[in-house]
Amino acid sequence: MNESRISRRIRIFASGRWLTVLTILAAAFAAWRFGVTPAVQAQPPHLLAAPQLDAPSGAPLAQPVARAALTQTAEGNGLSIVSDVAELAVQSVVNISTTKMVHVREQMSPEDMMRRFWGQRVPDHGDQGDAQVERANSLGSGVIVSSDGVILTNNHVIDGASTIKVKLSDGRDVVAKVVGTDPRSDVAVLRLEGKVEGLKALPLAESDKLRLGEVVLAIGSPFGLSQTVTMGIVSAKGRADLRIVDYEDFIQTDAAINPGNSGGALVNLRGELVGINTAIFSKSGGSQGIGFAIPANMAHSVMDSLLKNGKISRGFLGVGIQEMTEELQQEFHVQGAGVLVSDVQAGGPADKAGLKRGDIVQKLGDQVMDSPRRLRAVVGMHAAGTKLQARLLRDGKPQDVQVVLGEAPEAQAPKKLSTGALDGLTVAPIDEQMRQKFEIPPQIGQGVVVTEVAEQTPSARAGMQPGDVVLEVNRLPVQSVVEFQKAVAAVKGRLLLLVYRDGGAFYLALR
């Protein structure tokens, strides 16, 4: 019996010694990895450098992002690095509430009501002729990145808002105005109105240097619960092909992200902003350990463009591209990643650089091209005039060329028809955004794409669907929305459309 008590005490003592040893090793690793110095040595805290934000032309220059002093304190046997970062970073994350006027049906499903409350897109249910106009509120998050009141958030948080109110970490309510938005990357830039003192700005990190497995904190207002902090790691980088937005290069994390976290901060253990929390993959509507954040570098690039120019200046390559399927890999005798060039715009940047139809782009800049969306994202993240090195395969032989990006043409807005047999039909030109959204193959080089079909209309009853491409109107080919409108307006009586859908074309008659 005495031997049992002695052996148990030995085990407890041994486990305590091992715990102490592990704690010391962890502290030593933290000091080496993060440059942390325990406070007991009385050395000054490490100051986090802040990027300079340029103001738009003619406006006073924005002040540099405030420096945050990251202190380290000894607590028990370890260091409170996470607590120090969290307590500082939450001061830079705000709650955003918006008000907008929306058309709602007299009876709305509980799912749609929840989507609307949390600022998510409510699916279009067609004809809203008998809908009522109501005031809708939504909640989200944002990040202060400049001491003069510049805030980064998601476009979907403030999209369509008539008023935007920001609640600071100290409880103050401030009205904000929109500087600019970029729906194609889901980034929006706000500025607080008036002179607001004591703002705590969060420094922006070089998100390209983020490492797989690195510890990160997600900070925001899930379900309206402001200043909520969750912790996880970087699960993956460079996530694309998720079809959330047009330009995707997401950071994936298992830090809990829920409705209301959108627009909030993803922070590293240096107290720097590495991403803007944007979306989750979930079957329940809540966090299931798969969240996505826009990299700080992408958000910073969009913000700079909006602050300086008031609009987004995106790069343009001028090529038609498609995925390298197994069949195409066999035909072109290649293996591994790559994007096939199916067309080259005459006189465009790719043409001037010497790219040809049949080339396989394996690398652009420092990124491997593993999908068409990746190539579009890389091109779109750079401004016009940027020089990029491209690694190609041509006839099985590698080549390196330099491409100078042009400026992407502005996308034309979809046009909704309001008369005749096509009343309630919305069409748009076939640009890269529409090709990507509706998976229109490169060989479809003419026509207009249907983006919306209102219910209880002749086109809906005839079976038209979003994603249909109208190639001809009464046997006459159409090349643009304007040509389509003119052709429809000239028709008297029956309307005959040649429609492309799911790899085939068919005729559709409407009265």
C-alpha positions, 0 to 999 in steps of 0.5 A: 500500500505504501509502495503504491502511494510512493509510486503515484507521487513519483508519477505526479512529480515526474509529470510536473517536471515534464510539464515545466520542461515542455513549458520552457521549450515552448517559451524558447520556441516562441522567442525564436519564432516570433522574436518575443522577449519576456517582460521580466528582462525589461526590454521594450516591446516589439513595435509592429510596422504599419503600411502607408495608405495613400489618399485619393488625389486632391485629398489630405494624405491618410495618416499611417496605420497606428503602431500596436505595441505587442506586450508579452507577460509571464503568466504561470509557466508560459507566455500569454501571446494569444491573449495579448494579440487578441486584446489589441486586435479587437480594438480595430474590429468594428460592428457594421449595421446597415439598412436597406429598402428591399422588395419582399413577398407577403410570405417569406420563408424562415430561411430567406428571413434569416438570410436577409437579417444576416446580410446574405443574398436572398434568392430571386423568386421571380415576379415581384409585382405584388411584393411590398417594399420594407426596410431590412437590417443586416449585421457584419464586421469591418476592420480599421486599417487607417487612423483617419477612419478607413475600414475594410469589409466585404461588399456583401455586408454593405451592398445596397445599403442606404445607411451604414452605422459602425459601432467601435470597440469602445461603444461609440456609434459612427456613420460611415460612407462608401469609398468604393466597392469591388463585387468581383473580389467582395471587397468594400472600403468605407470611411468614417464620417467626421473627425473620430479620435482614438482609432486603433488601426490594424497593420496589414501583413504580407499575406503571401508569407503566411505559412500552412499551419500558422496560428490565426485568430478570427475576430468579428461579430457572429450573430451580432456578438461583437468582439468575438475571438476564435482561434485556429490555423491556416488550413490551406492557401490559394483556394480557388474554384469555389465560385463564391466570387470572380477573383478567388485566392482564399485563405482557408482556416478552421477558426470558427466563422459564423454569420456576422463574421463577414468583413472581420479580421483574420489576424496572425500572432504578430497582431497583423491583418492577414485576411478579411473573413468572407465565407464558410462551407456549411450544411448547417448554416454555422461553422463546421471548421471550413472558413475562407478569408480574402488575403490581405494583399488582395484586399490592400490592392483593391483598397489602394485602387479605390482610394487613389482612383475611385475605381478598380484598375485590373490587368487584362491579358486578352486570351481565351482559356480552358482547363486541361482535361485528361483528354487534352493532356493526352492530345498535347502530350503534357502532364501536370498543371497548366491552362490551355490558350484557346484564343488570342485577341488580336493586338491584345497584351498576350498577342504583343507578348507572342502567345499563340493558340495552343500554348499551355500557361504553366506559371504566371509570375510566381504562381502555378496555373492549375485552373483557368480561375487561377489565371484570371485571379492572378491577372485580375489582382495586378494593375494595368501596366504590370510586367509578369513572367510567363512560363509556357509549353509550346509544342512540348518545349518550355518557353519564357515570355514577359507579358505587360498587362493591359487594362480590363474593359469595364463590364456592361450591366445586364439589360432587362427587357420590359416589352413583348414576348421577352418581358422579364428577361434579363440578358448580358454580353458574354464577357469573362465574368459571364463565361466563368459564372455560367460555364460558357465554353470558348467556342461560343463566340457570339450571342447574349447570355440570359442572367434572369428569367422572371416567373409567370412571363412568356419566356419562363413558360417557354422554358428559358433559363439563366445561363442560356445563350441566345445565338440568333433572333429570327434566323439573324445572328446577334453579337451584342445586347444592342443588336439583340434588343434591335432584333427583338424590337423589329419582330412582329408576331412569332419570335424564333430564338436559337438557344445554346444550353448544356453543350447543344443548340435548339430553337425556341418559339415565343409569341 
